[in-house]
Amino acid sequence: MASGIYPRFFANLMNKVVDMEADTIKVALMATGHAFNSAHAVFGDVTANDIGSKVVYVAGGSALAGKAVTQGTTTKWAASNHAYGPGETLSAYHIVLWNDLAGSDELICSIDLGGVQTCTNGTFTIEWNASGILTLTSA
C-alpha cells in the first residue's frame, strides 16, 4: 500500500481551481480494496472502495474544519483533527481527501493508514501531523 498526492491536484493548484481554506474538503474512509492510483482524478474514481455509511460516518465522508494555510519556507496546509463518533463502529485502511466541488469532485490525496484501523462503539479520530497535512518546501 502507498500514499500519494493525485497529479490532478497539482494542476488544480496551478490553475486556481482549488482553495484549500475556502473550499469544502472532505475526508473519506476507504476499505481494503483501495490503492493509490495516480490516474485517478475525481472522487467517482474511488467511491467503490468507500467503507459506506456506518453509525456516524456517511459514505463520501464529511468536511474538514479549521482549514488553514501557513506561508513560510515550508508552506503548510493544516486542519482540525477529524472525528467520527461517538458510537461509531468501522474499519478503514486509507483516508482520501477530496474537494467537494459542484459537478467536479476533485481528488487531493490518499493516505495509507499502515493497515486496518478499527473503532468499535467509540470515536474514530484522525489526528493530523502538527507539521501539516500537506507541505510545500521552497529551495
GIURNOR-V217027 format. One record per residue. RES is the residue in three letters. SS is DSSP state (helix for helix, strand for strand, loop for the rest). NEAR is the number of other ideal C-beta (glycine too) atoms within 8 Angstrom. D_CENTER is the distance of its C-alpha to the mean C-alpha in whole Angstrom. Layout:
# GIURNOR-V217027
res-><RES/RES>
ss-><SS/SS>
near-><NEAR/NEAR>
d_center-><D_CENTER/D_CENTER>
This chain:
# GIURNOR-V217027
res-><MET/ALA/SER/GLY/ILE/TYR/PRO/ARG/PHE/PHE/ALA/ASN/LEU/MET/ASN/LYS/VAL/VAL/ASP/MET/GLU/ALA/ASP/THR/ILE/LYS/VAL/ALA/LEU/MET/ALA/THR/GLY/HIS/ALA/PHE/ASN/SER/ALA/HIS/ALA/VAL/PHE/GLY/ASP/VAL/THR/ALA/ASN/ASP/ILE/GLY/SER/LYS/VAL/VAL/TYR/VAL/ALA/GLY/GLY/SER/ALA/LEU/ALA/GLY/LYS/ALA/VAL/THR/GLN/GLY/THR/THR/THR/LYS/TRP/ALA/ALA/SER/ASN/HIS/ALA/TYR/GLY/PRO/GLY/GLU/THR/LEU/SER/ALA/TYR/HIS/ILE/VAL/LEU/TRP/ASN/ASP/LEU/ALA/GLY/SER/ASP/GLU/LEU/ILE/CYS/SER/ILE/ASP/LEU/GLY/GLY/VAL/GLN/THR/CYS/THR/ASN/GLY/THR/PHE/THR/ILE/GLU/TRP/ASN/ALA/SER/GLY/ILE/LEU/THR/LEU/THR/SER/ALA>
ss-><loop/loop/loop/strand/strand/loop/helix/helix/helix/helix/helix/helix/helix/helix/loop/loop/loop/loop/loop/loop/loop/loop/loop/loop/strand/strand/strand/strand/strand/strand/loop/loop/loop/loop/loop/loop/loop/loop/loop/loop/loop/strand/helix/helix/helix/loop/helix/helix/helix/strand/loop/loop/loop/loop/loop/loop/loop/loop/loop/loop/loop/strand/strand/loop/loop/loop/loop/strand/strand/strand/loop/loop/loop/strand/strand/strand/strand/strand/loop/loop/loop/strand/strand/strand/strand/strand/strand/strand/strand/strand/strand/strand/strand/strand/strand/strand/strand/strand/strand/loop/loop/loop/loop/loop/loop/strand/strand/strand/strand/strand/strand/strand/strand/strand/strand/strand/strand/strand/strand/strand/strand/strand/strand/strand/strand/strand/loop/loop/loop/loop/loop/loop/loop/strand/strand/strand/strand/loop/loop>
near-><7/6/7/8/8/12/8/10/13/8/9/11/9/6/6/6/8/11/6/9/7/3/10/7/14/13/13/13/14/15/10/5/7/12/6/11/6/7/5/9/9/11/13/6/10/14/9/5/9/13/11/5/5/10/7/9/14/7/9/8/12/8/8/11/7/7/11/8/9/8/4/6/4/9/11/13/12/10/12/7/7/12/8/14/11/6/8/15/9/13/9/14/13/14/12/17/14/14/13/10/10/3/3/6/10/15/18/13/12/15/9/10/10/4/5/8/9/7/13/5/6/10/9/14/9/9/4/11/5/4/6/11/9/10/9/7/7/6/2>
d_center-><16/14/11/11/10/11/15/14/12/15/18/16/16/20/21/19/17/14/15/12/14/16/13/11/8/6/4/6/8/10/14/16/17/13/14/12/15/15/17/14/13/13/11/14/14/12/13/16/14/12/14/15/16/18/20/17/14/14/13/10/9/10/9/9/12/14/12/15/16/19/21/23/24/21/18/15/12/12/11/12/12/10/13/14/18/20/22/19/19/17/16/13/12/9/5/4/2/6/9/11/14/18/19/16/12/11/8/7/6/6/7/11/12/15/16/16/15/17/18/22/23/21/18/15/13/10/12/11/13/16/16/13/9/11/14/17/21/24/27>
